[in-house]
Amino acid sequence: MGFVLCAAGRALLIPLFGSVDEVNHLDYAFQLWHGQWPDFFEGPVIPGSGPKTPLSVQAVSQHPPLFYLIMAPLAGPLTDSYGVLIAGLAARAVNVLLGATAVATIGYAARVAFPKNQLLAPVATLIAALCCSMLGVSGAVYNDTLATLLMAVCMALTFQFIRLGPSRCRWILLAMVCCAALLTRLSLMVVVAVCMAAIVAEGFARGAGRDRWGRWTSMVNAVAIGLLVALSSGWFYLRNVRLTGTITGGHPDWAAEHFNTVSVSVGELATRAETWHRLLSLFVPVPALGRIGLLLILVPAACGLGAGIVAIARKRVQRVDLAVAGLLGVEAVLIVAMQLKYSAGGGGLHPRYLLPALLTLAVVMAAGLTCSRRLAGVATGVWLVAWAMFFVRWWWQQAQQFSANPDGGFPAWPTPATVLLCAGCVLWLLAVVRIGRLGVSRRRTAI
């Protein structure tokens, strides 16, 4: 609930189209409602998108259409009848709910991943809720919310396969989620591929005598899901190839000409400190605080990895725990590698591109904050305060800016937004108190 309040406050704090690509996302949905596909070079056509310039392009036209089909019934009729402001606020409201569902699903996935650690799921949920990138895309109109939600569902289902084995319901749900994922973002192909590989490996390892096909059942079902994914979304990526020559549908030549982007090697990009300051600024409101953002991630993550190593050394983990941890690690590494490759070719270094790895980050950081049950509440509270020192200050600066100098295009409501933020912070503090009490009670039960 704290996430809903804060994300809704963010939706009121920043004027419509105050985020870089929000106009393009809403325009995509608007154009779909009117029966046409967005064109990169034509730019956004939704009323209120501003005057056309040489840089007015439809920068998200290469994305698959599922998210925009969800938003189209709001973006189209509301814009036509009541104007783009009402349509944009309605779409933001739906996106807040999508973001909240994604955060809750991350918490559920953490519980399925490591069910014996009763503190891990609530702390991981809190960490995901405090992710500034997640709050940012949820309080605007961005398809990252749906992508993060589908990632979490796909990973949670895979954890169930690994821990509990397959079932017909899980196979059907997995097929639906995989198809939806590739109809939302191409980057989710990594998540789908890793999850399918893990499920096939589980089948070969433990599937003998399980049914008629035995060890080959998972492979056969995985191939069938792959065919369903190709049938459901392959047409769109073939369209990208036809229009742009690449499956991603990007326009690197145009970007190089207009933004002076330069291609570098992945290795060179990975060795730059600025790369990690920007990519890992998930928990600070602006990339300029990248160094602080690194600390907010690395300190609890280092404690979590250390606690995991100690648990392995003392033989407190089972093979299935190692399999789940390995899946989380491989997925995160591949997401980061894909982003580095994209950025090395001239793409942006936006932290929201790492949201498909938010589950792994939340689990590792939560493991660090809860490595001592007795001190879990204190550690989580200290981390929350450190986060709030930067986020609340940024929020106050934005509220002052839009109160004194309202944006010329669309209005903002900084006072109600700040009230919602305060209410959200109170709920988060109560959650920390609850985590502390849960940690103490679990410790007494163990004793």
GIQUI-V957213 format. One record per residue. N is the residue number from 1. SS is DSSP state (@ for helix, = for strand, . for the rest). PSI is psi in whole degrees, 0 to 359 (* if undefined). OMEGA is omega in whole degrees, -180 to 180 (NA if undefined). Layout:
n = {N | N}
ss = {SS | SS}
psi = {PSI | PSI}
omega = {OMEGA | OMEGA}
This chain:
n = {1 | 2 | 3 | 4 | 5 | 6 | 7 | 8 | 9 | 10 | 11 | 12 | 13 | 14 | 15 | 16 | 17 | 18 | 19 | 20 | 21 | 22 | 23 | 24 | 25 | 26 | 27 | 28 | 29 | 30 | 31 | 32 | 33 | 34 | 35 | 36 | 37 | 38 | 39 | 40 | 41 | 42 | 43 | 44 | 45 | 46 | 47 | 48 | 49 | 50 | 51 | 52 | 53 | 54 | 55 | 56 | 57 | 58 | 59 | 60 | 61 | 62 | 63 | 64 | 65 | 66 | 67 | 68 | 69 | 70 | 71 | 72 | 73 | 74 | 75 | 76 | 77 | 78 | 79 | 80 | 81 | 82 | 83 | 84 | 85 | 86 | 87 | 88 | 89 | 90 | 91 | 92 | 93 | 94 | 95 | 96 | 97 | 98 | 99 | 100 | 101 | 102 | 103 | 104 | 105 | 106 | 107 | 108 | 109 | 110 | 111 | 112 | 113 | 114 | 115 | 116 | 117 | 118 | 119 | 120 | 121 | 122 | 123 | 124 | 125 | 126 | 127 | 128 | 129 | 130 | 131 | 132 | 133 | 134 | 135 | 136 | 137 | 138 | 139 | 140 | 141 | 142 | 143 | 144 | 145 | 146 | 147 | 148 | 149 | 150 | 151 | 152 | 153 | 154 | 155 | 156 | 157 | 158 | 159 | 160 | 161 | 162 | 163 | 164 | 165 | 166 | 167 | 168 | 169 | 170 | 171 | 172 | 173 | 174 | 175 | 176 | 177 | 178 | 179 | 180 | 181 | 182 | 183 | 184 | 185 | 186 | 187 | 188 | 189 | 190 | 191 | 192 | 193 | 194 | 195 | 196 | 197 | 198 | 199 | 200 | 201 | 202 | 203 | 204 | 205 | 206 | 207 | 208 | 209 | 210 | 211 | 212 | 213 | 214 | 215 | 216 | 217 | 218 | 219 | 220 | 221 | 222 | 223 | 224 | 225 | 226 | 227 | 228 | 229 | 230 | 231 | 232 | 233 | 234 | 235 | 236 | 237 | 238 | 239 | 240 | 241 | 242 | 243 | 244 | 245 | 246 | 247 | 248 | 249 | 250 | 251 | 252 | 253 | 254 | 255 | 256 | 257 | 258 | 259 | 260 | 261 | 262 | 263 | 264 | 265 | 266 | 267 | 268 | 269 | 270 | 271 | 272 | 273 | 274 | 275 | 276 | 277 | 278 | 279 | 280 | 281 | 282 | 283 | 284 | 285 | 286 | 287 | 288 | 289 | 290 | 291 | 292 | 293 | 294 | 295 | 296 | 297 | 298 | 299 | 300 | 301 | 302 | 303 | 304 | 305 | 306 | 307 | 308 | 309 | 310 | 311 | 312 | 313 | 314 | 315 | 316 | 317 | 318 | 319 | 320 | 321 | 322 | 323 | 324 | 325 | 326 | 327 | 328 | 329 | 330 | 331 | 332 | 333 | 334 | 335 | 336 | 337 | 338 | 339 | 340 | 341 | 342 | 343 | 344 | 345 | 346 | 347 | 348 | 349 | 350 | 351 | 352 | 353 | 354 | 355 | 356 | 357 | 358 | 359 | 360 | 361 | 362 | 363 | 364 | 365 | 366 | 367 | 368 | 369 | 370 | 371 | 372 | 373 | 374 | 375 | 376 | 377 | 378 | 379 | 380 | 381 | 382 | 383 | 384 | 385 | 386 | 387 | 388 | 389 | 390 | 391 | 392 | 393 | 394 | 395 | 396 | 397 | 398 | 399 | 400 | 401 | 402 | 403 | 404 | 405 | 406 | 407 | 408 | 409 | 410 | 411 | 412 | 413 | 414 | 415 | 416 | 417 | 418 | 419 | 420 | 421 | 422 | 423 | 424 | 425 | 426 | 427 | 428 | 429 | 430 | 431 | 432 | 433 | 434 | 435 | 436 | 437 | 438 | 439 | 440 | 441 | 442 | 443 | 444 | 445 | 446 | 447}
ss = {. | @ | @ | @ | @ | @ | @ | @ | @ | @ | @ | @ | @ | . | . | . | . | . | . | . | . | @ | @ | @ | @ | @ | @ | @ | @ | @ | @ | @ | @ | . | . | . | . | . | . | . | . | . | . | . | . | . | . | . | . | . | . | . | . | . | . | . | . | . | . | . | . | . | . | . | . | @ | @ | @ | @ | @ | @ | @ | @ | @ | @ | @ | @ | @ | @ | @ | @ | @ | . | @ | @ | @ | @ | @ | @ | @ | @ | @ | @ | @ | @ | @ | @ | @ | @ | @ | @ | @ | @ | @ | @ | @ | @ | @ | @ | @ | @ | @ | @ | . | . | . | . | . | . | @ | @ | @ | @ | @ | @ | @ | @ | @ | @ | . | . | @ | @ | @ | @ | @ | @ | @ | . | . | . | . | . | @ | @ | @ | @ | @ | @ | @ | @ | @ | @ | @ | @ | @ | @ | @ | @ | @ | @ | @ | @ | @ | . | . | . | @ | @ | @ | @ | @ | @ | @ | @ | @ | @ | @ | @ | @ | @ | @ | . | . | . | . | . | @ | @ | @ | @ | @ | @ | @ | @ | @ | @ | @ | @ | @ | @ | @ | @ | @ | @ | @ | . | . | . | . | . | . | . | @ | @ | @ | @ | @ | @ | @ | @ | @ | @ | @ | @ | @ | @ | @ | @ | @ | @ | @ | @ | @ | @ | @ | @ | @ | @ | @ | @ | @ | @ | @ | . | . | . | . | . | . | . | @ | @ | @ | @ | @ | @ | @ | @ | . | . | . | . | . | . | @ | @ | @ | @ | @ | . | . | @ | @ | @ | @ | @ | @ | @ | . | . | . | . | . | . | . | @ | @ | @ | @ | @ | @ | @ | @ | @ | @ | @ | @ | @ | @ | @ | @ | @ | @ | @ | @ | @ | @ | @ | @ | @ | @ | @ | . | . | . | . | . | @ | @ | @ | @ | @ | @ | @ | @ | @ | @ | @ | @ | @ | @ | @ | @ | @ | @ | @ | @ | @ | @ | @ | @ | @ | @ | . | . | . | . | . | . | @ | @ | @ | @ | @ | @ | @ | @ | @ | @ | @ | @ | @ | @ | @ | @ | @ | @ | @ | . | . | . | . | . | . | @ | @ | @ | @ | @ | @ | @ | @ | @ | @ | @ | @ | @ | @ | @ | @ | @ | @ | @ | @ | @ | @ | @ | @ | @ | @ | @ | @ | @ | . | . | . | . | . | . | . | . | . | @ | @ | @ | @ | @ | @ | @ | @ | @ | @ | @ | @ | @ | @ | @ | @ | @ | @ | @ | @ | @ | @ | @ | @ | @ | @ | @ | @ | @ | @ | @ | @ | @ | .}
psi = {324 | 322 | 317 | 315 | 315 | 319 | 322 | 322 | 319 | 323 | 330 | 336 | 319 | 127 | 153 | 139 | 16 | 343 | 154 | 307 | 9 | 320 | 323 | 320 | 315 | 324 | 321 | 311 | 320 | 316 | 322 | 319 | 328 | 14 | 27 | 155 | 142 | 144 | 131 | 309 | 338 | 332 | 180 | 142 | 358 | 139 | 138 | 3 | 353 | 172 | 146 | 137 | 170 | 341 | 4 | 88 | 161 | 88 | 352 | 16 | 345 | 356 | 147 | 164 | 0 | 310 | 320 | 332 | 326 | 319 | 343 | 317 | 343 | 312 | 323 | 292 | 320 | 322 | 317 | 323 | 322 | 356 | 164 | 333 | 312 | 318 | 316 | 318 | 322 | 318 | 322 | 320 | 316 | 322 | 327 | 317 | 321 | 317 | 318 | 321 | 322 | 317 | 314 | 322 | 326 | 317 | 319 | 317 | 322 | 322 | 321 | 324 | 313 | 77 | 339 | 335 | 97 | 341 | 341 | 312 | 311 | 322 | 320 | 322 | 316 | 317 | 316 | 323 | 332 | 2 | 114 | 324 | 321 | 318 | 321 | 312 | 334 | 328 | 8 | 196 | 92 | 146 | 2 | 334 | 310 | 321 | 317 | 321 | 313 | 325 | 312 | 320 | 316 | 316 | 319 | 317 | 319 | 320 | 322 | 320 | 315 | 319 | 322 | 347 | 172 | 159 | 163 | 319 | 318 | 321 | 318 | 314 | 319 | 319 | 317 | 317 | 319 | 318 | 316 | 323 | 314 | 348 | 4 | 306 | 137 | 329 | 337 | 352 | 325 | 314 | 313 | 315 | 315 | 316 | 316 | 320 | 320 | 320 | 320 | 318 | 320 | 321 | 317 | 327 | 323 | 9 | 359 | 126 | 5 | 323 | 197 | 319 | 348 | 232 | 340 | 354 | 313 | 320 | 315 | 315 | 323 | 319 | 320 | 319 | 321 | 320 | 321 | 319 | 317 | 320 | 324 | 326 | 348 | 325 | 323 | 318 | 330 | 326 | 318 | 316 | 318 | 322 | 325 | 346 | 355 | 155 | 332 | 335 | 14 | 170 | 69 | 328 | 318 | 316 | 320 | 324 | 320 | 336 | 5 | 38 | 147 | 134 | 136 | 170 | 154 | 320 | 317 | 318 | 321 | 338 | 354 | 131 | 326 | 327 | 312 | 330 | 321 | 312 | 321 | 21 | 43 | 331 | 13 | 151 | 339 | 146 | 340 | 340 | 28 | 322 | 317 | 321 | 321 | 317 | 319 | 332 | 312 | 324 | 304 | 326 | 319 | 319 | 321 | 315 | 320 | 318 | 323 | 318 | 318 | 318 | 322 | 318 | 325 | 6 | 43 | 1 | 153 | 170 | 324 | 326 | 319 | 323 | 317 | 315 | 320 | 320 | 315 | 316 | 315 | 317 | 315 | 317 | 318 | 324 | 315 | 317 | 319 | 319 | 321 | 319 | 319 | 314 | 326 | 332 | 5 | 359 | 168 | 161 | 74 | 129 | 331 | 341 | 343 | 7 | 331 | 344 | 11 | 325 | 313 | 314 | 314 | 320 | 314 | 316 | 320 | 323 | 323 | 320 | 341 | 14 | 336 | 112 | 317 | 326 | 8 | 317 | 318 | 312 | 316 | 321 | 318 | 317 | 319 | 317 | 316 | 318 | 314 | 331 | 326 | 321 | 315 | 322 | 316 | 317 | 315 | 320 | 318 | 317 | 318 | 320 | 312 | 344 | 319 | 322 | 80 | 142 | 142 | 340 | 293 | 152 | 164 | 160 | 75 | 327 | 308 | 326 | 317 | 325 | 317 | 320 | 315 | 318 | 319 | 318 | 323 | 317 | 322 | 323 | 320 | 323 | 321 | 318 | 318 | 319 | 318 | 315 | 320 | 320 | 317 | 317 | 322 | 321 | 317 | 322 | 319 | 320 | *}
omega = {177 | 179 | -179 | -179 | -177 | 179 | 176 | 176 | 177 | 178 | 178 | -176 | -175 | 179 | 177 | -176 | 176 | 173 | -167 | -172 | -176 | -180 | -179 | 179 | 180 | 179 | 178 | 180 | 179 | -178 | 177 | 180 | -180 | 170 | 178 | 178 | 177 | 179 | -175 | -173 | 178 | 179 | 179 | -179 | -179 | 179 | 180 | -179 | 177 | 179 | 179 | 175 | 177 | -180 | 180 | 179 | 176 | -168 | 179 | -176 | -180 | -179 | 174 | -165 | -170 | -179 | -176 | 173 | 176 | -177 | -174 | 179 | 174 | -175 | -176 | -176 | -178 | 176 | -179 | -173 | -172 | 179 | -173 | -179 | 179 | 179 | -179 | 179 | 178 | 178 | 176 | 180 | 177 | -179 | 174 | 179 | 176 | 179 | 179 | 177 | 178 | 179 | 179 | 180 | 174 | 177 | 178 | 179 | 178 | 179 | 178 | -178 | -177 | -173 | -178 | 179 | -174 | -180 | -172 | -175 | 180 | 179 | 177 | 177 | 179 | 180 | 178 | 180 | -179 | 179 | -177 | 178 | 178 | 176 | -178 | -178 | 179 | 179 | 176 | 178 | 180 | -178 | 179 | 179 | 179 | 179 | 179 | 177 | -179 | 174 | -177 | 178 | -180 | 180 | 180 | 177 | 180 | 176 | 178 | 176 | -176 | -175 | -173 | -177 | -176 | 170 | -178 | -180 | -179 | 179 | -180 | 179 | 180 | 179 | -179 | -178 | 180 | 178 | 179 | -178 | -179 | 173 | -179 | 180 | 178 | -179 | 179 | 175 | 178 | -180 | -180 | -178 | -180 | -180 | 179 | 178 | 179 | -180 | 177 | 178 | 177 | 179 | 178 | -177 | -172 | -173 | -178 | 178 | -178 | 178 | -175 | -177 | 176 | -176 | -176 | -178 | -179 | 179 | -180 | 180 | 179 | 177 | 179 | 178 | 177 | 178 | 178 | 178 | 180 | -180 | -175 | -175 | -177 | -180 | -178 | -179 | 172 | 176 | 176 | 180 | -179 | -176 | -172 | -179 | 179 | -180 | -180 | -180 | -179 | 179 | -176 | 180 | 178 | -180 | 180 | -178 | -172 | -178 | 179 | 177 | -178 | 178 | 176 | 177 | 179 | -180 | 179 | 180 | -177 | -179 | 179 | 178 | -179 | 180 | -177 | 175 | -178 | -176 | -175 | 175 | -178 | -173 | 172 | -171 | -179 | 179 | 179 | 177 | -174 | -180 | 177 | 178 | 177 | -180 | -180 | 178 | -168 | -178 | 177 | 180 | 178 | 177 | 179 | 178 | 178 | 178 | 178 | 179 | 179 | 180 | 178 | -179 | 180 | 176 | 178 | -179 | 178 | -180 | -180 | 176 | 178 | 179 | 179 | 179 | 178 | 178 | 178 | -178 | -179 | -180 | -179 | -179 | -179 | 177 | 179 | 180 | 179 | 179 | 178 | 179 | 178 | -178 | 178 | 178 | 178 | 179 | -177 | 176 | -177 | -179 | -180 | 177 | 178 | 179 | 173 | 176 | -177 | 179 | 179 | 179 | -178 | -179 | -179 | 180 | 178 | 177 | 178 | -179 | -178 | -179 | 171 | -178 | -176 | -177 | -176 | 180 | 179 | -179 | 180 | 178 | 178 | 179 | 179 | 179 | 178 | 177 | -175 | -180 | -178 | -177 | -178 | 177 | 177 | -179 | -179 | 178 | 178 | -180 | 179 | -178 | -175 | 173 | -178 | -177 | 179 | 179 | -177 | -176 | -175 | -177 | 172 | -179 | -173 | -178 | 175 | 179 | -179 | 176 | 179 | 177 | -180 | 178 | 178 | 179 | 177 | 179 | 179 | 176 | 177 | 177 | 178 | 177 | 178 | 178 | 178 | 179 | 179 | 179 | 179 | -179 | 178 | -180 | 179 | 177 | 179 | 179 | NA}
